[in-house]
Amino acid sequence: RQMCIRDRRRVHGDDVYIDGNLDELKFIALYLKENRVVAASSMGRSPALMIINQALRLGLMPSAQEIKSGKFDLEALRRRVGEQKQGCRCQRERCCKKAPKAPETA
């Protein structure tokens, strides 16, 4: 397994929100500071991290308060990123233009 980090210089948040399953090593960690997402990392969910990377670049990430209240919807974020004129720059097979694979639930 490989851990991917978006902007490791800023992984100094006040809080961390985990989306996914730590035991199965399939998760996204959102680093929160001053009511905003300042960095993200993932394990086993790289396509989702690409979407978050684009959303951070475009200023589309929900606030930390929205994320903590359970309003984080990766699919809705993917759609918002896809609607932007700048679009997605990544050229990988699975990226912001396609729906991310949902995490498996036990």
C-alpha positions in Angstrom: 0.0 0.0 0.0 1.1 3.5 -0.7 0.0 6.7 1.1 -0.6 9.7 -1.1 -0.4 13.2 0.4 -1.6 16.4 -1.2 0.6 19.4 -0.2 2.6 17.8 2.6 4.0 21.2 3.6 0.6 22.1 5.1 -0.2 18.9 6.9 -0.5 20.8 10.2 -4.2 21.0 10.8 -6.1 21.7 14.0 -8.2 18.6 13.3 -8.3 15.6 11.0 -11.5 14.2 9.4 -11.3 10.5 8.3 -13.5 9.3 5.5 -13.3 5.5 5.0 -11.9 2.6 6.9 -8.6 2.8 8.7 -8.5 -0.9 9.5 -8.8 -1.8 5.8 -6.3 1.0 4.8 -8.9 2.6 2.5 -9.4 6.1 3.7 -9.1 9.8 3.0 -7.7 12.1 5.7 -8.7 15.8 5.5 -6.6 18.1 7.5 -8.7 21.0 8.9 -7.5 24.4 10.1 -9.5 27.5 10.8 -12.7 26.1 9.3 -11.1 25.0 6.0 -9.4 22.0 4.5 -5.7 22.8 4.2 -4.3 19.4 3.1 -5.4 15.8 2.4 -3.9 12.4 2.3 -5.3 9.0 1.3 -4.5 5.3 1.3 -6.2 3.0 -1.2 -8.3 5.8 -2.6 -6.1 7.7 -4.9 -8.9 8.6 -7.4 -10.8 10.3 -4.6 -7.6 12.2 -3.6 -7.3 13.5 -7.2 -10.8 15.0 -6.9 -10.0 16.6 -3.6 -6.7 18.0 -5.0 -8.6 19.7 -7.9 -11.3 21.0 -5.5 -8.6 22.5 -3.2 -6.9 24.1 -6.2 -10.2 25.5 -7.4 -11.4 26.6 -4.0 -14.4 24.2 -4.0 -13.9 22.3 -0.8 -16.7 22.5 1.7 -15.9 24.2 5.1 -14.5 22.2 8.0 -17.8 22.7 9.7 -19.8 21.2 6.8 -17.4 18.2 6.7 -17.6 17.6 10.4 -21.4 17.7 10.3 -21.4 14.8 7.8 -22.1 16.9 4.7 -19.0 15.7 2.8 -20.2 14.1 -0.4 -17.4 13.1 -2.7 -19.7 12.4 -5.7 -21.2 16.0 -5.4 -17.7 17.4 -5.1 -16.6 15.5 -8.3 -19.5 17.0 -10.2 -18.7 20.5 -9.0 -15.0 20.0 -10.1 -16.2 18.7 -13.5 -18.4 21.8 -14.0 -15.5 24.2 -13.7 -14.1 25.6 -17.0 -10.5 24.8 -15.9 -11.6 21.1 -15.6 -9.3 18.4 -14.4 -5.7 18.4 -15.5 -5.0 14.8 -14.5 -4.6 12.2 -17.3 -5.0 9.1 -15.3 -7.5 6.4 -16.2 -9.7 7.2 -13.2 -9.8 10.9 -12.4 -12.1 13.8 -11.5 -14.1 13.3 -14.7 -15.3 9.9 -13.7 -17.1 8.7 -10.6 -14.8 7.5 -7.8 -15.0 3.9 -6.7 -17.1 3.8 -3.5 -15.4 2.3 -0.5 -16.4 -1.2 0.4 -18.5 -1.5 3.5 -18.4 -4.4 5.9 
